[in-house]
Amino acid sequence: MRPRKTPYRIGIFEPPSDGWAAGPKYIRTMAQSLGKACQAAGIELYVLCDRKPVFYQNHNLPAKIVPLLPPSYFRGEWRLRQLLGMYEKSSLLYAAREHQISVLLPLLPLHAAPFRASSLKFIGWIPDFQHVYLPEFFPEAECRYRDHTFRLLAQRSALVMVSSQDALDHFGTFIPEYAHKARVVPFPSLYAYESFEGDTVLAQRKFNLPVKFALVANQFWRHKNHQVVIDAISQLRRKEMHIHIVMTGLPVDSRDLNNETTSRILQAIASAGLVDKITVLGMVSFQDLTNLMRTAAVVIQPSRFEGWSTVVQDCKALGRPLICSDIPVHREQAPQALGFFPCDRADILADSLAANWTSLEPGPNRAMEEQALAGEREFARLHGQSLLRICQEANSS
C-alpha cells in the first residue's frame, strides 16, 4: 500500500515540563501555529497531554484535546507481559493508536523508547546540545544518559527538529550518521497568539518596582549566567550609575537539588550591596511576566547556551530593546539586538548599559509593539506551514 502523502491525523504530545517553564509555552505555540495550518489543509490535529482538557480549552487551541489515561489491560495481561519480557503499554502510544494518529510530535529524547515496535511515525525534537558543550553543568551520569537517548531518538525518529542553524551544526557534529534527518524549525513567540488585557503597569505597582528597570527573565539555572548581570550592575554602581534590575524565573533546576545556584545569586546580590537595586521575583504569572517585558526599558539575556531563546523571541515579538550574550544562536536569532557581550565580560555588559541607558524609555511603545507583533504573526503562520510540511514528509518516509 502506498503511504499517504498527507497524514490523516496529527498528534502533538505535551511532555511533563519537569521544572522547565518554557516547555508548555512551546507546545501551546506549536498547537496554535500547526493547528491553523491543519485547519486550512483539512487535517485533524490532536493534543495529547496529562493536563485537564479545560487548560487547553481555555486557550482556544485549534485542536482536539486528548487527556492521557492509563491504558486498559485484559485480565492477566500484565503478568503475561512480564513473562514474555514485553514493554508495558505506553499511555501515549495507546492514545495515538486509539485516535488513529499518523504522525506524532515533538518527541523528546527520553520519550523515544516506547516506539521501538510502533508503526506510528514520530518526529523528535532536540532543544539543544548543552550537555555536550557545557558538561560541567551536568552530573556525569546524566551526560551519558543524554548521549544515549539523543542517539536513540535520532535513530528511531522519522525526522528530528532542531530550532536553529547553530543547533543543526551541533547535531551534525554529535550525531553525523543521522544528520540527514534533522530539520531546522525556529519557533515564534506565544505572543503571536495571545491578546493583552488590563493595565500594563499593574505588575510594577504590585511588586513596588521603579518606573524604569531592566529585566532578566530566565530560570535560575547555572548556564543562564545571572552572575554577569550582578557584576555589571556592581561596576556601574561604583561609577555612580544606578540601574534597577528585575529578575524573574523558576528558582529550581533538576540538576541542582539543593538550589545552590539560586542561593549563590541571592548571596552575590547581598554581598555586592545591591539588595536595593536588584529585585528577585522568582516565578511570576504569565500576565505579570508579559507586563514586565512590555514595560521594561531593556531586556538582558546573559545565557551561556540556548537552542533558540524563548526570552529573545518574546522580546522581539513585543518590540522591546534587547542586550544579549555573544553566543552564536543569539547572533542568529536577534541580529538587530542593541548590543552583545561575551558571557564572562561584565565590563562590556556594563559599558553597553551605560552607553544606552539614558536614551532607553520604559514601555510599552505601542507603535513599535504593533509593528513587531505583525511581523511575529507572519512568522507564526510560516512556522505552522513548516511544521505541516515536516509532518507530511515524515508520514511519507
Protein Blocks (a to p, Z undefined) as FASTA:
>chain_A
ZZdfbdfbdcdddddfklpaklmmmmmmmmmmmmmmmmmnopacddddfbdfklmmmnop
abdddddddddddehklmmmmmnopacddfklmmmmmnopabdcdddfklmmmmmmpcbd
cddddfbaklmmmmmlpcfklmmmmmmmmmmmmmmpmbdcdfbfklmmmmmmmmmmlmmm
pccdddddfklmpccedjfklmmmmnopafbdcdddddfdfklommmmmmmmmmmmmnop
acddddeddfbdfklmnommmmmmmmmmmmnopmmmcccebjadfklmmmmmmmpmbdcd
fbfbdfbdfklmmmmmnopacdddddfklmmmmmmbfbdcdfklmklmmmmmmmmmmmpc
cdddfklmmmmmmmmmmmmmmmmmmmmmmmmmmmmZZ
